[in-house]
C-alpha cells in the first residue's frame, strides 16, 4: 500500500517552482525502506527572493485591520479543511505515523486558523485599562515582522499550521520550512494561501536542511524564529537569534516519566504505557521515557504490558487497521537500534512483544529496557523505547522522575 509522492515545490512571491538543489539524502517510504526521491533544498537566489517578498509584505500585513485578518484566517481554515485528507495521507506515507493518527491531527491543520481568527475577534491585539495614576492606557500589539517557521518531521503540517496561524494573526508574514524527511504534507498551507488570495509575500514555502535555516535565521529581515525539534537544532537556533537579538520560540524534546503508584490499576497503567510508546510510533516529545513502578509490582506490570503489546497491530502506515507504523527513516531507525544496544551494554535487558511485518521497512517493535542504572537513562531517545525502574518508596519515585533535565510532561497512575 503506497501512494505516489509529488515533487516538493517552493512557493515564493506567489510563484511555484522546484527547489533546484538536490541533496545527497533521500525521502524514504518507511513502509518499505525504499528511497523514493532525493531531498531537495531552495537555492540562495530563491531564498533571497523569499526574504525580499516577506519583508516587502510586512508593513501592509501588519496594518491590515484585525477583523480583516480574522476573515482571511477563516477563509484559510475553510480551504484547508478540504485539503486535510490528502495532507494526512502524505504525512503517513513519509513520516510513518498511521493514517488514523495523521487524520486526527489533521484537524489542527485547519482548526488552528479558526482558533486564531476567534482570538483576533476577542481583541487580542489591543486593550485599554486605567493605570494606578488614574490615567487611561492603551496597549496595541503590532506585527513584529517576517517569522521563520522551522517544522518537525513527526507531525509537519499540524505543527506548521499552529505556527503559521499564530504568526499571521499577530500581523507577521511567514516563511515555512518543512522537514527534509517529510516535506509534502505542509504544501497544503501554501496552496490554501494561494487559493484564498493572500498577498504573495505573506506566506512563503521553502525547502532544505540546516544550511537553508541558517541563511534565513542570520538575515535581519527575519524578525523571529519558531523551531520545533531536537536540542541540538534548538541550540543552533538560539545562538543565531541571540546574534541578531531576535525572539526565538523553541519547542524541544522531552523525556517523560510515568509513575505507577502502589494503588494503581495495573491494567490501566499497562494500557497507558502502550499508548505512550506507540502514539506517532513513539516519535513525539511526550512519549514515555522512564517507567517507574513499585519494586513488588515490577514483574506483574511488565506481564500486563506484554499482553497489550502482544496484540498490537504493527503495519503499513496507510492501512486504517494499523495501530503503529514504521520509523520515519532508516537513519533514525539505526540510531534507535544503537541506543537499545547501548543500554544492553550497560546491563539492560530489552523486551519487545509485538509482531512485525515481514519484508523490508523501517520496523521497530515498541521496547522496554529493564536493569539499567537510572544514571544512564537521563536523556531522550525519541522513539518507541523506554526504560523501566523499580522504586522502593514514593519519595524514591519522585526523585527518579525529577532526575532528568526535561520538564515537558509527566504521568501518574494511582
Secondary structure, 3 states (H helix, E strand, C coil): CCCCCCCCEEEECCEEEECCEEEEEEEEECCCCEEEEEEEECCHHHHHHHHHHHHHHHHHHHHCCHHHHHHHHHHHHHHHHCCHHHHHHHHHHHHCCCHHHHHHHHHHHHHHHHHHHHHHHCCCCEEEEECCCCCEEEEECCCCCCEEEECCCCCHHHHHHHHHHHHHHCCCCEEEECCCCCCCCCHHHHHHHHHHCCCCCCEEEECCCHHHHHHHHCCCCCCEEEEECCHHHHHHHHHHHHHHCCEEEEECCCCEEEEECCCCCHHHHHHHHHHHHHHHHHCCCCCEEEEEEEHHHHHHHHHHHHHHHHCCCECCCCCCCCCECCCCCHHHHHHHHHHHHHHHHCCCEEEECCCCCCCCCCCCCCEEEECCCHHHCCCCCCCCEEEEEEECCHHHHHHHHCCCCCCCCEEEEC
